[in-house]
Amino acid sequence: MFDPFEDRTPSAQGPANDLAPVTPSDSTDLPSVAIALYVETAGALSFVSQAGESRTVALADFAILPVGVRRVMATGTTAAGIHAFVVG
């Protein structure tokens, strides 16, 4: 099978290599900083950005949040079906 990613160096400029399910946690960072998040079900999303800032945003169903994210907080998050866009 042809793999267009085979000789490509992973980059934060995209595209992501995979999606990883996210379990919100007030104490644990994601395994890798996400280059974006995908949310299946609308609600509030509380997170710590790659820059270390705490943020809460309201997202619609099937939303993509194009922000680097270190941690998705359990407290304050009502959105569901959260996935991290990951590189590498």
Sequence and secondary structure as in RCSB ss.txt:
>XXXX:A:sequence
MFDPFEDRTPSAQGPANDLAPVTPSDSTDLPSVAIALYVETAGALSFVSQAGESRTVALADFAILPVGVRRVMAT
GTTAAGIHAFVVG
>XXXX:A:secstr
   TTTT    TTS  SEEEE    SS   SS BSEEEEEE EEEEEEETTS EEEEEE TTEEE S EEEE ST
T   EEEEEEE  
